[in-house]
Amino acid sequence: MCRKAATKHAARRPLPRAPLAAIAPGTALILAPHADDESLGCGGLIAACCQAGRPPIVVIVTDGAASHPHSRQWPAARLRQQRRQEAVRALACLGLEAGRVVFLNQPDAATAHEGPVFDHLVQELARLAVLHGCSTVFAPSPLDPHCDHEAVWKMGLALRHRHALPLLAYPVWGWLVAAETTLDLGPPVGVRLDITPYRALKARAVSAHESQYGGLITDDPTGFSLPASLLAALITDFEVFLAP
């Protein structure tokens, strides 16, 4: 069934609420394409899991070094290190220790979608899931129109199909798909998590990503900056998790 994106967005907001124990009954494995996606899409979930005594494993897949390609002050090596530090600081705001953050250091905007590198990454994610006893995988929504998000979603699907790990999707950029866009999908199936107690923590975590939000890098006018419309869509009283 084809539906307009505006209808899809509207349908997500009245999804039924579910408690944390139903959404992440054990240890969550959260896959983030870039440092900041974990806070944007799952910041409330991460804080709630930490508060419940079940801190997740968060995997940052890419090195994030392509966000400001024309900056002389922030060449790739410096930006790569900055984004790693931002992720650690952001997750600390949510209550997660640095030892539960894993960086796969894949090339930003060029993550493998298939082939030997992709298979190796899936095996590494499966190893982490076994090592830490992860019971549910969270990956970016297939509606997110970004190549790295699509690749990481495919990794989540591979974990589901090859290793029988339950999978849920969290939308990030999918919230900004143009309202007139036609989507070849039926009504969304999923749940909302009430993150009211953690909304302020989530906002702090997002703001910790200074290179993407806050004007840290000033010598590349073509560089990336998180748009206000995205922040307004994601820093709310709930987070959405969709069934594949």
Secondary structure, 3 states (H helix, E strand, C coil): CCEEHHHHHHHHCCCCECCHHHHCCCEEEEEECCCCHHHHHHHHHHHHHHHCCCCCEEEEEECCCCCCCCCCCCCHHHHHHHHHHHHHHHHHHCCCCHHHEEEEEECCCCCCCCHHHHHHHHHHHHHHHHHHCEEEEEEECCCCCCHHHHHHHHHHHHHHHHHCCCEEEECCHHHHCCCCCEECCCCCCEEEEECHHHHHHHHHHHHCCCCCCCCCCCCCCCCCCCCHHHHHHHCCCEEEEECC
